[in-house]
Amino acid sequence: MFDLKSNVAVITGASSGLGRQMSIGFAKQGADLVIMARRIDLLEELKIELEKYNVKVMPIKCDVTSTHDVNNSARKVENEFGKVDILINCAGASKDAGVLNMTDDEWNFTINTDLTSVFKVTRAFASIMKKNNYGRIINIASMYGLVGNTAIDTVAYHSAKGGVVNFTRAVAAELAKYNITCNAICPGYFETELTKEVLNTDDFKEYMKNTVPMQRYGKAGELNAGAIFLASKEASYVTGIVLPIDGGYTCV
């Protein structure tokens, strides 16, 4: 089960963090990969690592907030592979502030990067999936798309990720007739290059003990199993779901 050989998987935000971790996880399952991000140098480095698993890897420099970049990337992928089986919308960034202090620019940056980009990428690549009457779309939202929090003021991020959650449901309902599923994963606190320093502070460790039932953050690779399941042929009757992988944060 869960063999992804002969599948073409497109992963945005692949240059670092969860996108990079999932790229490795999918390569281990045999999927050919299109890895997309703005930092092409990091993608080229990742390509070398992924090719150790005897899969084909296509790095593409792409700003997911740019309609031109996204549509051009989709054309390149279709010309190269003729199909897209799996799309993982993982790219994202946030400017953090509370509702009383957030500027218009900070709000627009976060919404464009974390929500509007998901729409643009899905529109482009689901059009390819429709032609082949098959697809698996996985949107990386956040547990912050399901609940509020008292650790940090980040109202635009909550709003964008909540939008991704219901965008997922809408797309699942719309595209089911084309044999395309669409599901969301809501990660909790995960160690990445950007979060490692904060997560390992004494204050944050204490916060996690009080708010995360498993009393720790997610380790590299612990998101992969959920993504691989949702991307598999075996998950053919699973669509429109929202899967928290958060150590229990949203269950209490």
Backbone as CSV, one residue per row, in Angstrom:
resi,resn,N_x,N_y,N_z,CA_x,CA_y,CA_z,C_x,C_y,C_z
1,MET,0.832,-1.195,0.000,0.000,0.000,0.000,0.870,1.250,0.000
2,PHE,0.289,2.338,-0.503,0.913,3.674,-0.469,2.173,3.785,-1.317
3,ASP,2.267,2.908,-2.331,3.365,3.007,-3.294,3.032,4.127,-4.267
4,LEU,3.919,5.122,-4.392,3.648,6.273,-5.259,4.495,6.262,-6.525
5,LYS,5.067,5.135,-6.870,5.834,5.041,-8.105,4.937,5.341,-9.297
6,SER,5.490,6.052,-10.268,4.800,6.514,-11.491,3.917,7.716,-11.233
7,ASN,3.812,8.166,-9.976,3.066,9.383,-9.659,3.963,10.602,-9.819
8,VAL,3.371,11.700,-10.268,4.059,12.987,-10.336,3.485,13.874,-9.240
9,ALA,4.346,14.275,-8.312,3.916,15.094,-7.178,4.534,16.479,-7.268
10,VAL,3.698,17.500,-7.218,4.139,18.895,-7.207,4.061,19.403,-5.770
11,ILE,5.179,19.937,-5.265,5.222,20.425,-3.892,5.722,21.866,-3.893
12,THR,4.893,22.787,-3.426,5.321,24.183,-3.309,5.978,24.392,-1.945
13,GLY,6.779,25.431,-1.856,7.472,25.689,-0.597,8.453,24.592,-0.242
14,ALA,9.058,23.986,-1.277,9.876,22.790,-1.066,11.306,23.088,-0.646
15,SER,11.701,24.340,-0.637,13.113,24.652,-0.385,13.504,24.497,1.077
16,SER,12.527,24.467,1.977,12.857,24.381,3.400,11.641,23.888,4.178
17,GLY,11.842,23.641,5.459,10.740,23.338,6.359,9.945,22.107,5.999
18,LEU,8.627,22.194,6.187,7.754,21.051,5.965,7.739,20.625,4.498
19,GLY,7.849,21.583,3.571,7.877,21.244,2.156,9.070,20.380,1.814
20,ARG,10.216,20.722,2.366,11.421,19.915,2.141,11.265,18.536,2.756
21,GLN,10.736,18.486,3.986,10.542,17.206,4.659,9.611,16.294,3.866
22,MET,8.529,16.849,3.343,7.591,16.031,2.575,8.175,15.610,1.238
23,SER,8.997,16.448,0.633,9.645,16.062,-0.618,10.465,14.792,-0.418
24,ILE,11.193,14.740,0.670,11.992,13.550,0.968,11.083,12.348,1.219
25,GLY,10.008,12.561,1.972,9.067,11.478,2.248,8.439,10.914,0.990
26,PHE,8.077,11.777,0.064,7.452,11.320,-1.180,8.460,10.651,-2.097
27,ALA,9.699,11.124,-2.089,10.744,10.468,-2.886,10.973,9.046,-2.385
28,LYS,10.931,8.863,-1.087,11.110,7.524,-0.519,10.000,6.572,-0.953
29,GLN,8.818,7.124,-1.260,7.699,6.300,-1.734,7.727,6.114,-3.247
30,GLY,8.717,6.718,-3.912,8.893,6.479,-5.347,8.282,7.497,-6.272
31,ALA,7.725,8.591,-5.732,7.093,9.594,-6.591,8.140,10.434,-7.308
32,ASP,7.887,10.741,-8.579,8.671,11.763,-9.264,8.203,13.123,-8.744
33,LEU,9.140,14.061,-8.646,8.840,15.288,-7.915,9.082,16.544,-8.730
34,VAL,8.143,17.473,-8.609,8.334,18.851,-9.046,8.420,19.672,-7.777
35,ILE,9.595,20.229,-7.503,9.797,20.998,-6.282,9.850,22.476,-6.643
36,MET,9.014,23.264,-5.993,8.851,24.672,-6.353,9.097,25.570,-5.141
37,ALA,9.783,26.675,-5.380,10.037,27.689,-4.358,10.709,28.868,-5.034
38,ARG,10.919,29.934,-4.280,11.607,31.103,-4.840,13.121,30.927,-4.855
39,ARG,13.654,30.127,-3.937,15.104,29.988,-3.799,15.595,28.778,-4.599
40,ILE,15.931,29.019,-5.846,16.305,27.934,-6.751,17.580,27.245,-6.304
41,ASP,18.490,27.967,-5.645,19.727,27.346,-5.188,19.448,26.242,-4.174
42,LEU,18.503,26.470,-3.278,18.142,25.442,-2.309,17.421,24.272,-2.969
43,LEU,16.636,24.558,-3.997,15.968,23.482,-4.737,16.979,22.601,-5.454
44,GLU,18.005,23.208,-6.024,19.035,22.424,-6.722,19.776,21.527,-5.733
45,GLU,20.024,22.030,-4.532,20.654,21.201,-3.503,19.741,20.040,-3.109
46,LEU,18.446,20.328,-2.955,17.492,19.287,-2.589,17.364,18.252,-3.698
47,LYS,17.427,18.684,-4.939,17.333,17.757,-6.064,18.385,16.662,-5.965
48,ILE,19.597,17.041,-5.632,20.682,16.062,-5.507,20.348,15.018,-4.447
49,GLU,19.796,15.477,-3.330,19.423,14.547,-2.257,18.284,13.632,-2.675
50,LEU,17.290,14.185,-3.364,16.121,13.393,-3.747,16.459,12.350,-4.811
51,GLU,17.383,12.670,-5.688,17.722,11.744,-6.777,18.410,10.479,-6.256
52,LYS,18.834,10.485,-5.011,19.395,9.268,-4.407,18.347,8.167,-4.309
53,TYR,17.073,8.555,-4.367,15.985,7.583,-4.282,15.510,7.128,-5.665
54,ASN,16.309,7.429,-6.687,16.026,6.991,-8.062,14.689,7.495,-8.582
55,VAL,14.415,8.756,-8.308,13.214,9.397,-8.828,13.632,10.585,-9.694
56,LYS,12.730,10.988,-10.566,12.976,12.158,-11.396,12.592,13.408,-10.615
57,VAL,13.420,14.432,-10.697,13.181,15.651,-9.921,13.303,16.870,-10.832
58,MET,12.298,17.721,-10.793,12.272,18.940,-11.597,12.145,20.147,-10.663
59,PRO,13.215,20.906,-10.456,13.110,22.117,-9.647,12.606,23.284,-10.490
60,ILE,11.713,24.088,-9.937,11.190,25.254,-10.639,11.182,26.452,-9.685
61,LYS,11.814,27.531,-10.105,11.742,28.766,-9.346,10.373,29.391,-9.572
62,CYS,9.648,29.621,-8.489,8.283,30.132,-8.631,7.879,30.921,-7.399
63,ASP,7.340,32.098,-7.634,6.698,32.893,-6.594,5.214,32.569,-6.657
64,VAL,4.704,31.862,-5.657,3.325,31.375,-5.727,2.293,32.489,-5.623
65,THR,2.709,33.703,-5.304,1.765,34.823,-5.310,1.637,35.450,-6.695
66,SER,2.467,35.019,-7.635,2.465,35.561,-8.992,1.678,34.651,-9.927
67,THR,0.593,35.153,-10.478,-0.208,34.369,-11.411,0.638,33.933,-12.606
68,HIS,1.473,34.822,-13.106,2.336,34.495,-14.244,3.283,33.345,-13.905
69,ASP,3.949,33.429,-12.746,4.876,32.370,-12.338,4.166,31.032,-12.188
70,VAL,3.019,31.044,-11.547,2.287,29.810,-11.291,1.830,29.167,-12.597
71,ASN,1.215,29.949,-13.472,0.719,29.390,-14.736,1.859,28.918,-15.622
72,ASN,2.961,29.646,-15.617,4.122,29.240,-16.399,4.710,27.934,-15.856
73,SER,4.735,27.801,-14.545,5.235,26.568,-13.926,4.352,25.384,-14.296
74,ALA,3.043,25.590,-14.286,2.124,24.509,-14.644,2.344,24.060,-16.088
75,ARG,2.580,25.007,-16.989,2.851,24.644,-18.390,4.129,23.823,-18.502
76,LYS,5.159,24.219,-17.773,6.425,23.477,-17.800,6.230,22.040,-17.326
77,VAL,5.470,21.875,-16.259,5.250,20.546,-15.699,4.446,19.684,-16.666
78,GLU,3.407,20.258,-17.257,2.597,19.480,-18.198,3.409,19.102,-19.428
79,ASN,4.240,19.997,-19.903,5.083,19.686,-21.063,6.079,18.571,-20.751
80,GLU,6.582,18.572,-19.504,7.598,17.588,-19.116,7.000,16.226,-18.799
81,PHE,5.903,16.209,-18.040,5.361,14.948,-17.539,4.033,14.545,-18.172
82,GLY,3.302,15.515,-18.702,2.003,15.205,-19.299,0.883,15.029,-18.298
83,LYS,1.190,15.106,-17.028,0.160,14.909,-16.002,0.668,15.430,-14.664
84,VAL,-0.258,15.592,-13.740,0.052,15.843,-12.332,-0.888,14.967,-11.515
85,ASP,-0.329,14.108,-10.689,-1.148,13.230,-9.857,-1.417,13.823,-8.483
86,ILE,-0.413,14.509,-7.941,-0.477,14.988,-6.554,-0.023,16.439,-6.510
87,LEU,-0.760,17.255,-5.791,-0.354,18.636,-5.540,-0.371,18.880,-4.041
88,ILE,0.750,19.376,-3.523,0.812,19.752,-2.119,1.091,21.244,-2.029
89,ASN,0.113,21.980,-1.548,0.244,23.428,-1.352,0.847,23.681,0.021
90,CYS,2.161,23.882,0.034,2.858,24.028,1.313,3.506,25.395,1.486
91,ALA,3.656,26.147,0.414,4.332,27.441,0.513,3.549,28.385,1.421
92,GLY,4.277,29.169,2.185,3.601,30.131,3.053,4.592,30.999,3.812
93,ALA,4.090,32.105,4.287,4.869,33.022,5.124,3.878,33.924,5.841
94,SER,4.326,34.535,6.924,3.388,35.333,7.713,4.086,36.528,8.330
95,LYS,3.365,37.623,8.384,3.778,38.775,9.184,2.846,38.824,10.389
96,ASP,3.408,38.700,11.556,2.613,38.515,12.763,2.310,39.835,13.467
97,ALA,1.053,40.007,13.798,0.607,41.137,14.612,-0.842,40.865,15.014
98,GLY,-1.300,41.578,16.034,-2.673,41.431,16.466,-3.611,42.340,15.691
99,VAL,-4.888,42.169,15.903,-5.892,42.894,15.133,-5.809,44.407,15.360
100,LEU,-5.355,44.820,16.517,-5.300,46.252,16.806,-4.092,46.936,16.182
101,ASN,-3.066,46.164,15.886,-1.810,46.768,15.439,-1.393,46.389,14.026
102,MET,-2.055,45.411,13.433,-1.630,44.948,12.108,-1.897,46.010,11.048
103,THR,-0.924,46.214,10.161,-1.098,47.165,9.069,-1.764,46.503,7.878
104,ASP,-2.254,47.302,6.963,-2.834,46.763,5.731,-1.803,45.942,4.963
105,ASP,-0.589,46.434,4.877,0.454,45.723,4.133,0.757,44.361,4.755
106,GLU,0.809,44.308,6.080,1.075,43.032,6.760,-0.073,42.055,6.534
107,TRP,-1.289,42.560,6.617,-2.466,41.720,6.363,-2.448,41.191,4.933
108,ASN,-2.270,42.075,3.961,-2.314,41.674,2.555,-1.203,40.690,2.214
109,PHE,-0.002,40.923,2.763,1.110,39.999,2.515,0.751,38.590,2.977
110,THR,0.224,38.469,4.180,-0.073,37.160,4.749,-1.219,36.471,4.016
111,ILE,-2.278,37.196,3.720,-3.413,36.609,3.006,-2.996,36.175,1.603
112,ASN,-2.228,37.012,0.924,-1.790,36.665,-0.433,-0.890,35.437,-0.442
113,THR,0.011,35.366,0.533,0.978,34.277,0.551,0.372,32.965,1.032
114,ASP,-0.513,33.030,2.005,-1.009,31.814,2.643,-2.376,31.341,2.146
115,LEU,-3.128,32.213,1.504,-4.459,31.820,1.031,-4.624,32.019,-0.473
116,THR,-4.406,33.221,-0.958,-4.609,33.478,-2.389,-3.680,32.620,-3.237
117,SER,-2.465,32.383,-2.768,-1.538,31.540,-3.525,-2.067,30.112,-3.661
118,VAL,-2.735,29.619,-2.636,-3.297,28.266,-2.688,-4.356,28.180,-3.786
119,PHE,-5.158,29.226,-3.888,-6.137,29.302,-4.982,-5.451,29.298,-6.341
120,LYS,-4.428,30.132,-6.517,-3.766,30.255,-7.818,-3.090,28.950,-8.239
121,VAL,-2.402,28.314,-7.296,-1.696,27.073,-7.617,-2.690,25.945,-7.893
122,THR,-3.736,25.866,-7.081,-4.744,24.828,-7.285,-5.437,25.010,-8.627
123,ARG,-5.800,26.234,-8.958,-6.450,26.499,-10.244,-5.596,25.993,-11.399
124,ALA,-4.304,26.284,-11.361,-3.422,25.924,-12.470,-3.215,24.420,-12.583
125,PHE,-2.941,23.769,-11.461,-2.573,22.353,-11.536,-3.788,21.429,-11.535
126,ALA,-4.891,21.842,-10.936,-6.107,21.030,-11.008,-6.649,20.995,-12.431
127,SER,-6.361,22.015,-13.210,-6.773,21.999,-14.618,-6.076,20.875,-15.377
128,ILE,-4.841,20.589,-14.999,-4.127,19.453,-15.606,-4.712,18.136,-15.101
129,MET,-4.990,18.075,-13.805,-5.591,16.863,-13.235,-6.921,16.525,-13.902
130,LYS,-7.719,17.549,-14.158,-9.031,17.340,-14.778,-8.903,16.634,-16.117
131,LYS,-7.897,16.991,-16.894,-7.697,16.371,-18.209,-7.463,14.865,-18.098
132,ASN,-6.859,14.447,-16.993,-6.538,13.033,-16.794,-7.515,12.321,-15.857
133,ASN,-8.549,13.064,-15.420,-9.585,12.501,-14.552,-8.989,11.828,-13.316
134,TYR,-7.995,12.499,-12.726,-7.383,11.957,-11.513,-6.578,13.039,-10.813
135,GLY,-6.641,13.054,-9.487,-5.790,13.986,-8.753,-5.963,13.875,-7.254
136,ARG,-4.892,14.246,-6.570,-4.890,14.316,-5.114,-4.319,15.685,-4.731
137,ILE,-5.145,16.536,-4.161,-4.703,17.858,-3.708,-4.654,17.854,-2.188
138,ILE,-3.520,18.303,-1.649,-3.351,18.363,-0.200,-2.904,19.779,0.158
139,ASN,-3.716,20.450,0.929,-3.398,21.817,1.354,-2.863,21.804,2.780
140,ILE,-1.699,22.413,2.967,-1.134,22.491,4.308,-1.669,23.759,4.971
141,ALA,-2.634,23.562,5.852,-3.216,24.682,6.602,-2.437,24.816,7.909
142,SER,-3.119,24.824,9.023,-2.464,24.935,10.320,-3.506,24.682,11.398
143,MET,-3.052,24.213,12.546,-3.982,24.126,13.675,-4.513,25.512,14.028
144,TYR,-3.745,26.552,13.675,-4.208,27.921,13.892,-5.336,28.299,12.928
145,GLY,-5.617,27.467,11.940,-6.782,27.666,11.098,-8.047,27.099,11.710
146,LEU,-7.894,26.417,12.860,-9.029,25.791,13.535,-9.360,26.459,14.866
147,VAL,-8.355,27.062,15.482,-8.534,27.638,16.818,-7.745,28.944,16.926
148,GLY,-8.004,29.688,17.984,-7.166,30.833,18.308,-5.981,30.377,19.136
149,ASN,-5.184,31.341,19.617,-4.064,30.967,20.468,-3.699,32.140,21.372
150,THR,-3.000,31.814,22.454,-2.575,32.840,23.399,-1.060,33.016,23.430
151,ALA,-0.356,32.346,22.506,1.103,32.415,22.502,1.614,33.615,21.726
152,ILE,0.945,33.931,20.609,1.438,35.002,19.749,0.257,35.626,19.009
153,ASP,0.282,36.945,18.852,-0.764,37.630,18.084,-0.440,37.498,16.598
154,THR,-1.320,36.815,15.866,-1.068,36.584,14.439,-2.394,36.429,13.701
155,VAL,-3.190,37.493,13.732,-4.576,37.413,13.274,-4.698,37.104,11.787
156,ALA,-3.809,37.629,10.963,-3.902,37.357,9.532,-3.593,35.901,9.218
157,TYR,-2.647,35.328,9.948,-2.290,33.918,9.736,-3.471,33.023,10.103
158,HIS,-4.102,33.279,11.243,-5.302,32.534,11.616,-6.358,32.641,10.515
159,SER,-6.552,33.841,10.025,-7.586,34.073,9.007,-7.264,33.348,7.705
160,ALA,-6.001,33.438,7.282,-5.613,32.788,6.030,-5.743,31.275,6.128
161,LYS,-5.273,30.702,7.212,-5.308,29.248,7.342,-6.739,28.739,7.546
162,GLY,-7.562,29.539,8.226,-8.983,29.185,8.292,-9.615,29.208,6.915
163,GLY,-9.197,30.167,6.086,-9.665,30.211,4.704,-9.237,28.989,3.919
164,VAL,-8.009,28.524,4.136,-7.525,27.329,3.452,-8.377,26.110,3.816
165,VAL,-8.772,26.031,5.079,-9.599,24.907,5.526,-10.914,24.859,4.744
166,ASN,-11.613,25.986,4.624,-12.902,25.930,3.927,-12.726,25.968,2.407
167,PHE,-11.653,26.548,1.923,-11.300,26.424,0.505,-11.173,24.946,0.151
168,THR,-10.563,24.183,1.025,-10.385,22.746,0.807,-11.731,22.054,0.647
169,ARG,-12.662,22.376,1.509,-13.984,21.745,1.427,-14.696,22.123,0.135
170,ALA,-14.597,23.397,-0.240,-15.254,23.851,-1.469,-14.672,23.157,-2.695
171,VAL,-13.349,23.045,-2.755,-12.703,22.404,-3.894,-13.014,20.909,-3.924
172,ALA,-13.046,20.284,-2.754,-13.389,18.862,-2.693,-14.764,18.601,-3.292
173,ALA,-15.725,19.444,-2.941,-17.080,19.270,-3.472,-17.144,19.543,-4.971
174,GLU,-16.403,20.548,-5.410,-16.455,20.945,-6.819,-15.769,19.949,-7.736
175,LEU,-14.638,19.409,-7.317,-13.817,18.606,-8.223,-14.006,17.096,-8.075
176,ALA,-14.863,16.672,-7.174,-15.074,15.234,-6.983,-15.513,14.544,-8.273
177,LYS,-16.285,15.255,-9.093,-16.779,14.650,-10.342,-15.665,14.369,-11.337
178,TYR,-14.481,14.943,-11.106,-13.331,14.674,-11.967,-12.365,13.679,-11.326
179,ASN,-12.836,12.984,-10.282,-12.001,12.004,-9.579,-10.784,12.685,-8.948
180,ILE,-10.977,13.908,-8.503,-9.933,14.663,-7.809,-10.366,14.840,-6.359
181,THR,-9.525,14.423,-5.441,-9.807,14.655,-4.028,-9.031,15.873,-3.549
182,CYS,-9.542,16.504,-2.515,-8.871,17.674,-1.931,-9.033,17.610,-0.420
183,ASN,-7.919,17.559,0.278,-7.922,17.452,1.726,-6.917,18.429,2.326
184,ALA,-7.078,18.706,3.607,-6.170,19.624,4.291,-5.516,18.938,5.475
185,ILE,-4.259,19.292,5.700,-3.550,18.893,6.911,-3.315,20.150,7.729
186,CYS,-3.556,20.048,9.029,-3.347,21.178,9.934,-2.229,20.836,10.905
187,PRO,-0.989,21.181,10.546,0.125,20.863,11.431,0.089,21.702,12.700
188,GLY,0.618,21.122,13.763,0.874,21.872,14.979,2.263,22.463,14.941
189,TYR,2.895,22.541,16.100,4.255,23.065,16.164,5.227,22.013,15.634
190,PHE,5.957,22.367,14.580,6.943,21.462,13.997,8.296,22.137,13.952
191,GLU,9.309,21.343,14.184,10.669,21.872,14.099,11.074,22.047,12.641
192,THR,11.416,23.262,12.267,11.958,23.571,10.951,13.131,24.529,11.152
193,GLU,13.752,24.890,10.048,14.868,25.837,10.130,14.425,27.158,10.752
194,LEU,13.180,27.562,10.490,12.695,28.854,10.959,12.184,28.820,12.398
195,THR,11.723,27.649,12.855,11.087,27.582,14.173,11.971,26.977,15.257
196,LYS,13.055,26.334,14.857,13.861,25.557,15.804,14.309,26.391,16.993
197,GLU,14.771,27.597,16.727,15.315,28.429,17.793,14.253,28.781,18.835
198,VAL,13.043,29.126,18.351,11.960,29.492,19.270,11.449,28.271,20.034
199,LEU,11.271,27.146,19.321,10.692,25.964,19.947,11.562,25.411,21.073
200,ASN,12.845,25.654,20.996,13.752,25.083,21.986,14.069,26.019,23.152
201,THR,13.353,27.127,23.239,13.524,27.999,24.401,12.783,27.402,25.596
202,ASP,13.246,27.728,26.785,12.611,27.201,27.995,11.156,27.642,28.101
203,ASP,10.888,28.897,27.726,9.523,29.413,27.818,8.575,28.642,26.912
204,PHE,9.029,28.361,25.683,8.131,27.675,24.753,7.974,26.197,25.122
205,LYS,9.028,25.604,25.631,8.898,24.222,26.093,7.861,24.121,27.203
206,GLU,7.864,25.097,28.092,6.883,25.112,29.168,5.479,25.333,28.618
207,TYR,5.367,26.209,27.619,4.068,26.448,26.978,3.534,25.170,26.336
208,MET,4.398,24.432,25.662,3.959,23.186,25.025,3.524,22.149,26.057
209,LYS,4.193,22.094,27.177,3.793,21.151,28.222,2.372,21.431,28.705
210,ASN,1.994,22.709,28.691,0.678,23.100,29.186,-0.416,23.043,28.126
211,THR,-0.040,23.040,26.848,-1.052,23.143,25.783,-1.065,21.965,24.818
212,VAL,0.025,21.238,24.716,0.103,20.102,23.780,0.087,18.806,24.591
213,PRO,-0.953,17.981,24.459,-1.017,16.756,25.255,0.226,15.878,25.155
214,MET,0.860,15.820,23.988,2.070,15.015,23.860,3.309,15.730,24.387
215,GLN,3.138,17.005,24.795,4.168,17.784,25.503,5.466,17.950,24.712
216,ARG,5.346,18.009,23.396,6.526,18.245,22.560,6.069,18.741,21.201
217,TYR,7.017,19.252,20.419,6.712,19.648,19.047,6.892,18.463,18.104
218,GLY,6.384,18.607,16.884,6.521,17.561,15.892,7.935,17.484,15.360
219,LYS,8.388,16.275,15.143,9.739,16.042,14.641,9.727,15.958,13.116
220,ALA,10.883,16.178,12.526,11.006,16.100,11.075,10.502,14.746,10.577
221,GLY,9.592,14.774,9.609,9.063,13.546,9.030,7.746,13.087,9.607
222,GLU,7.338,13.629,10.767,6.107,13.140,11.384,4.846,13.623,10.666
223,LEU,4.992,14.548,9.742,3.851,14.965,8.921,3.685,14.071,7.693
224,ASN,4.748,13.379,7.324,4.772,12.680,6.040,3.724,11.580,5.920
225,ALA,3.494,10.828,6.992,2.572,9.701,6.901,1.165,10.153,6.518
226,GLY,0.714,11.251,7.126,-0.614,11.769,6.789,-0.691,12.229,5.356
227,ALA,0.348,12.912,4.885,0.362,13.399,3.505,0.410,12.247,2.514
228,ILE,1.226,11.246,2.800,1.338,10.095,1.896,0.020,9.340,1.817
229,PHE,-0.646,9.177,2.949,-1.964,8.530,2.935,-2.941,9.292,2.045
230,LEU,-3.049,10.596,2.244,-4.006,11.382,1.477,-3.650,11.443,-0.008
231,ALA,-2.369,11.263,-0.327,-1.917,11.303,-1.718,-2.056,9.972,-2.430
232,SER,-2.397,8.947,-1.707,-2.366,7.592,-2.260,-3.638,7.244,-3.033
233,LYS,-3.526,6.241,-3.881,-4.701,5.702,-4.573,-5.666,5.085,-3.569
234,GLU,-5.113,4.551,-2.475,-5.955,3.909,-1.470,-6.923,4.886,-0.809
235,ALA,-6.597,6.169,-0.807,-7.455,7.178,-0.174,-8.485,7.730,-1.158
236,SER,-8.970,6.885,-2.040,-9.847,7.328,-3.134,-11.209,7.825,-2.662
237,TYR,-11.627,7.446,-1.458,-12.943,7.857,-0.961,-12.816,8.877,0.169
238,VAL,-11.642,9.460,0.291,-11.377,10.449,1.336,-11.237,11.814,0.680
239,THR,-12.199,12.671,0.896,-12.097,14.020,0.340,-12.827,15.017,1.227
240,GLY,-12.298,16.224,1.289,-12.901,17.276,2.099,-12.595,17.187,3.577
241,ILE,-11.640,16.341,3.965,-11.359,16.212,5.395,-10.289,17.215,5.832
242,VAL,-10.272,17.461,7.111,-9.267,18.334,7.720,-8.574,17.511,8.798
243,LEU,-7.296,17.237,8.605,-6.552,16.337,9.478,-5.541,17.109,10.320
244,PRO,-5.821,17.319,11.604,-4.802,17.935,12.459,-3.711,16.920,12.774
245,ILE,-2.474,17.351,12.642,-1.322,16.557,13.104,-0.573,17.483,14.041
246,ASP,-1.001,17.470,15.293,-0.625,18.546,16.211,-0.317,18.086,17.631
247,GLY,-0.099,16.785,17.802,0.191,16.287,19.140,-0.961,16.423,20.109
248,GLY,-2.154,16.675,19.565,-3.352,16.789,20.408,-3.744,18.212,20.775
249,TYR,-3.043,19.220,20.235,-3.300,20.614,20.605,-4.775,20.988,20.441
250,THR,-5.402,20.568,19.333,-6.776,20.989,19.067,-7.839,20.071,19.678
251,CYS,-7.407,19.062,20.445,-8.406,18.166,21.053,-8.735,18.566,22.494
252,VAL,-8.061,19.600,23.000,-8.322,20.016,24.376,-8.670,21.498,24.425
